[in-house]
Amino acid sequence: MATMKAKGLLFNLTSRLGLVTIGRFLAFFTIPIISRALGPEQYGVYSFAIAVANYGFLPADWGFLAKGIRDVAKLPSKSAQIASDILSSRLTLYLLGGIIIIFFTTVIYGFSLFNLYILMAILTNFGLAITLDFFFYGRKDTFTPSAIHLLGQFIFLLLVYVFVENENDLLILMTINIFYRLLESLILIVLFKKEQTLEISFPSKKAIPLFKDNFFLGLGAKGTFFQNSFPILVIPFFLSTEDLGIYSATFKVFMVSSLMLQSMNLVFSPWIVESKTEKNSSKKLKLFNKLVIGYFISGILGGLFLYFIGPLFLKLLFGSEFSSSQNLIRTFSIYLVPIWPIYMILVGYMNNFEKDRTFFLGSLFQITTITILVPIFLFFQELNGVIYGLASSTTIVSLFYYLHLQRELKS
């Protein structure tokens, strides 16, 4: 049995990392096509519209991925009902959040082209609202959603290459976003329905109760979301949309470089859920320490790689218009890249060990410190200050999670 588990883990890990690696190569081709075509200013507008739309998607993204994975892993016999309830609730909450954002952006921006970009970004999130990737991850099948996402990335790259040529093609780019996200989710639904029954209830009466039940987990998961999106919202107020474009391009490369570790978290999640029931605390603690050390080493190596290769890589990908990003990536590599993998594995443990209330407290502190530190550092240090603020908050909350998990695993 142990051998079978090890083989399953190895297959999921290698297949996931292999597909993600290919996907990263596709992303490295896609990002410069978009950024070179749009230019820093329009790329900043594109990033801002997506960030605003993602705030409307918050209710539908309220920790349902982590909840779906751990519920399906714990109760595989009820996986069809779990998937149906989550999908129905996400659809209802997606509509509610979208309406709220459209109302406020219409009041602020009116019936403008900029507001149309935000509306299209909201429609892009419809594909994310109906995804069933958590079902496959919870069943320890990381290959299927990874392969489907890779297919979507390939289609996205192809369409962007053919149709996105200059700064006037932003509407076309947003339309492509909507199409490929929806296609990925529909394929997963078709595969799900081949062996399971999907019952959609819309609007779902379970949406609000499920949201409440998932409140602490969902709010905890918003720490990472807020960390990624808040700088995008505040940079234009202190600097300009062109500076936002510079930051967004650099941050995109940082996130792409960290997605492999995020993929590893998805692979390890079902096994971490199972380890929770292990009575031998020393075994649980040993696994935890091995993962933390491994992720820490990967962060150091990733930081060194980005420090020396990142500036050259950005120059080749984005061109002279984004020259400022070459210095910015070095700041990322020194202050944020080394700590980011540890933060990710600790968040994974908090989710899979169902430490929702503690996760909520850490996330609340993270959101508070980001709200305070990022504008202050941004005012005095400009774009580099954003990274100083994010790194400070990430380090503090990671230490909080680590100490809590150490006590939990020893008991």
Buried (B, 14 or more C-beta within 10 A) or exposed (E): EEEEEEEBBEBBBEBBBEBBEBBBEBBBBBBBBBBBBBBBBBBBBBBBBBBBBBBBBBBBBBBBBBBBBBBBBBEEEEBBBBBBBBBBBBBBBBBBBBEBBBEEBBEEBEEEEBBBBBBBBBBBBBBBBBBBBBBBBBBBBBBBBBBBBBBBBBBBBBBBEEEBEEEEBBEBBBBBBBBBBBBBBBBBBEBBEEEBEBEEBEBBEBBBEBBEEBBBBBBBBBBBBBBBBBBBBBBBEBBBBBBBBBBBBBBBBBEBBBBBBBBBBBBBBBBBBBBBEEEEEEEBBEBBEEBBEBBBEBBEEBBBBBBEEBBEBBBEBBEEBBEBBBBBBBBBBBBBBBBBBBBBBBBBBBBBBBBBEBBBBBBBBBBEBBBEBBBEBBEEBBBBBBBBBBBBBBBBBBBBBBEBBBEBBEE
